[in-house]
């Protein structure tokens, strides 16, 4: 139902984007570039503390989070943001400017 990333040193966990593209939202610690891998409260949750991560996890286990809605948002976000054509165009825009 969820991908968990409790790392406090992750630079940009591609597993978060890969799972999101399959409709699996993420529960992550706020570290490195993970905040760029999802839309907070829409396609996943970003915890700033261990206690907040635990609270999010308990909410996910108790099904008090809207996982189906986050799943859909995660899929759309990842497929748009990390689409190879989108990434290639960003590189072209960067190097042509």
N, C-alpha and C positions, 0 to 999 in steps of 0.2 A: 503493500500500500504506500510506503514511503521509502525514500533513500535517506539514510542518516550519515552525516559527516560531522563527527565531533572533534575533528582536528583543529588545533589552535594555531597551526602553522601551514595550512593548505594555501598554495598560491592561487590556483584556479582549477579546482577539481572538475576535470572533464566528465567524470562519472555523473556529476550533477546534471550537466547539459545532456548527456547521453540518456540518462533515465528520464529526464523531462521530455525529451523528444518522443518517448514511449508513453508519456502521460503519467509518470511517477513523480509527484512533488517531493521537495526536499525539506528536511529539517537539518539546519547547519549551524555551526558556530561562526560568529562574525570574525573571519580571519582572511587575510590576503585578498584575493579577488573573488571569493565566493559570492559576494553581494552583487557582482556583475552577472552571475549565472542564473539569477532568478528575480522575480518581482516580489518583494516582501509582502506578505499577507495575501497575495493573489496566486502565485505559482509555487510558493514555499514559505518557510519561516526561518528567520535569522535570529539566533539567540546571542545576546551579548555576554551572558554569564552562564555558568554551569547550571545554576538553579533555573534560569529561564529555559535552557535546553531541556531540563528535566520536566518542567511544567508543560512545554510543548509536546514532549514525548508522551506524557501521561494523557494529555488531551487527545493525541492521535490514537493512543491505545483505547481510550474510552469512547472513541468515535464522536467526540464533541466538536471536532473540526470538520469543515465542509470539504472533505477529501475529494469527492467527485468534481466539484467546481474547481478546486486547485489543480486537479489532474488535467482537466480540459485547458485551463490557463497555462499550465506548464508546457503542455504539448504545443500549443499555438506559439507561445513565446520562444521556445527552443527552436522550433522549425523555422520561424521567421528570422530570429537573431543569428542562429548558427548555420543557416543554409549556406552551402558552399558558394553559390553565386553571390550572396550578400557579402560574405567574407572577402571574396575576390574583388568585388567592387569597392569595398572599404580600402583594400590595399591599393588599388588603382587610384582612388581619390587621394589617398595619403601621398603616394609617390608622384602624382601629377601636379600636386599643389606647390 
